[in-house]
């Protein structure tokens, strides 16, 4: 199979979408497929309004068509609802090609948080975008149920995996040994939709660490001077940050999955979060943390969870199985 993955989310962005898609490329290539990506790196790009870390491709439909034709795909997956996704969708429909899509991010809620645009308006546009897809891949059952209730069709459950080789329990790093305990960690984009004030405002002893970068970082650093903002970290440094923690706090109410929760669990770190979409699907009723509308109480209860339970649970998630499921939902046309 010659698979083209079209995505407006790509490196140097650091988030769960990019990690998931790049891992799919690696897994499918290792299995023998020819996989190419069409990303903003292939074009001139401009920063996304209110979110400069995200680059939007400046491209014409003709330029996108030429890239697609040069690769000669036998299957197309459109991963995002951005400029590249729209032009690739247009091209596939004009050629009569089937294609698959995926729903990674609750953009209607994100847009509402920034611009107060009614959520129903944005969902109408997103529903229109995905309507022609042979399959619309979603990360959790909760997301599937929500989109089904909103009129989306051809929904397929495509769960995630975690690299248990990179993220694993181990000794606390030297830089963290003298931090006041417990160490509470949050990892992700530092943006309004992530709910970080709920975490940073907790009246709890110990140390609060934030790994990640984003448009809200400067304001949050001023508002919460006792927290330590470590910036974006990758690979071994990110794994080290997880090992420094006693509990992982996930205050977001808008994520569709939350891959960082799996990374924390693989590192032997229990999760404290709200009982909402994302945490419900990743943690649920498993004895690996606590979901509670009182985030402070969730932290207190998660702290007593044995690390070995977290690790054992994370080991049940496989990137290989994730890639096989992804491949089964594609729509080859040649």
Helices and strands as residue ranges (DSSP letters): E 2-6, H 16-30, E 34-38, G 40-42, E 45-48, E 51-57, H 61-71, E 75-78, H 83-95, E 100-103, H 107-115, H 119-130, E 135-138, H 141-149, E 155-157, G 174-176, E 183-187, G 192-194, H 196-200, E 207-211, H 217-223, E 228-231, H 235-244, E 247-250, H 259-266, E 270-273, H 279-282, E 289-291, H 295-302, H 307-314, H 319-328
